Amino acid sequence: MKALTIILIILILNICNISAVQKDIKEMKETEPRQTEPAPTAEPDTGITGDTKLYFCPDGGTQYHLDPDCQAVNEQFRPMQETFTAAELNDEKYIQMDACPVCGAPERK
């Protein structure tokens, strides 16, 4: 009987302690300052301008590249010789091409 009483006391103390901890957590959440969305930042300067040369394989290439020796291109086609400028990205001749993610070719804006 004495052991049962001790166990009950321990259980009651643990329940009270859990309730106190839960209350403390709730109070902390209520007093914490609200996180706000960070202000939008300017796009990083990549050094890419309208004059930047982009490379492609004229024989069926589907991507344009920043690096004429891009590792995504089959070795037999490297280094690529055909070029156009970033200013021409939206021209009809190049509009079907996608930016190469390997060499970091710029996306269209």
Backbone torsions as a table, in degrees:
resi	resn	phi	psi	omega
1	MET	NA	-40.4	179.8
2	LYS	-64.0	-40.0	179.1
3	ALA	-65.0	-38.7	178.9
4	LEU	-65.1	-39.6	177.9
5	THR	-63.5	-43.6	179.9
6	ILE	-63.0	-43.4	179.3
7	ILE	-62.4	-42.7	178.5
8	LEU	-62.2	-42.4	179.3
9	ILE	-62.8	-43.2	179.3
10	ILE	-62.7	-44.2	178.5
11	LEU	-61.4	-43.7	180.0
12	ILE	-64.3	-42.1	178.7
13	LEU	-63.5	-41.2	178.4
14	ASN	-64.2	-41.8	178.6
15	ILE	-62.7	-43.8	178.6
16	CYS	-63.8	-40.2	-179.8
17	ASN	-65.4	-42.6	178.6
18	ILE	-62.2	-42.7	178.4
19	SER	-62.6	-39.7	179.7
20	ALA	-66.6	-40.5	178.9
21	VAL	-65.0	-43.8	178.5
22	GLN	-61.9	-38.3	178.5
23	LYS	-65.9	-42.1	178.7
24	ASP	-62.4	-41.7	179.3
25	ILE	-63.5	-43.4	-180.0
26	LYS	-62.0	-43.6	179.6
27	GLU	-64.4	-38.3	179.3
28	MET	-64.7	-42.9	179.5
29	LYS	-62.6	-38.2	-178.5
30	GLU	-70.6	-29.9	-177.1
31	THR	-94.3	-12.8	178.5
32	GLU	-67.9	140.1	176.0
33	PRO	-66.3	142.6	179.3
34	ARG	-68.7	137.4	176.4
35	GLN	-81.1	133.1	178.5
36	THR	-107.3	159.8	177.5
37	GLU	-65.4	137.6	177.4
38	PRO	-67.5	149.0	179.0
39	ALA	-65.5	141.9	178.4
40	PRO	-61.8	142.6	-179.2
41	THR	-105.9	157.8	178.4
42	ALA	-69.2	151.9	177.5
43	GLU	-62.7	140.4	179.7
44	PRO	-65.6	149.0	178.8
45	ASP	-78.6	110.4	-178.2
46	THR	-90.3	-8.8	-177.5
47	GLY	82.4	2.4	-179.4
48	ILE	-88.4	126.9	178.3
49	THR	-123.2	178.6	177.4
50	GLY	-62.4	-21.8	-179.7
51	ASP	-87.9	-5.4	-178.1
52	THR	-61.8	130.6	178.6
53	LYS	-77.6	134.3	173.1
54	LEU	-118.5	150.6	-173.9
55	TYR	-119.3	151.9	176.8
56	PHE	-155.3	163.0	175.9
57	CYS	-97.1	118.0	-176.6
58	PRO	-70.3	-18.1	-177.9
59	ASP	-92.7	64.5	174.9
60	GLY	90.5	10.3	178.0
61	GLY	-65.1	139.1	-178.8
62	THR	-108.6	-3.4	-179.5
63	GLN	-127.6	152.8	170.8
64	TYR	-107.4	154.7	-169.4
65	HIS	-131.2	152.2	175.1
66	LEU	-88.9	-29.5	-177.1
67	ASP	-107.5	121.9	-179.9
68	PRO	-65.7	-15.1	179.9
69	ASP	-111.9	28.9	-175.1
70	CYS	-55.7	134.0	-177.9
71	GLN	-69.2	-14.3	178.5
72	ALA	-76.2	-15.7	-178.0
73	VAL	-94.0	137.4	177.9
74	ASN	-53.8	137.4	-174.4
75	GLU	-54.5	-33.0	-177.8
76	GLN	-67.0	-17.0	-179.9
77	PHE	-101.8	2.9	-179.3
78	ARG	-102.2	149.3	-11.0
79	PRO	-72.5	146.6	179.4
80	MET	-71.4	142.0	-177.7
81	GLN	-106.8	-30.0	-176.8
82	GLU	-74.7	132.1	-177.8
83	THR	-133.9	161.9	166.9
84	PHE	-151.8	172.6	-177.1
85	THR	-101.7	159.7	178.2
86	ALA	-59.3	-28.6	178.0
87	ALA	-64.9	-21.9	-178.2
88	GLU	-94.2	4.9	-175.8
89	LEU	-53.0	-36.1	-177.5
90	ASN	-93.6	6.9	175.8
91	ASP	-68.5	149.7	-176.4
92	GLU	-53.3	-37.8	-177.0
93	LYS	-63.2	-29.0	-174.0
94	TYR	-114.3	-3.0	-171.9
95	ILE	-63.2	-26.7	-178.9
96	GLN	-80.3	-11.8	-178.3
97	MET	-81.6	150.7	176.8
98	ASP	-109.1	155.8	176.8
99	ALA	-71.4	138.5	177.1
100	CYS	-77.4	124.7	178.9
101	PRO	-78.0	-16.3	-176.6
102	VAL	-74.6	-46.1	-176.6
103	CYS	-97.8	0.9	175.5
104	GLY	78.0	32.6	176.9
105	ALA	-60.4	142.9	-176.3
106	PRO	-70.1	144.8	174.9
107	GLU	-78.4	157.0	174.5
108	ARG	-69.0	150.3	177.4
109	LYS	-104.7	NA	NA
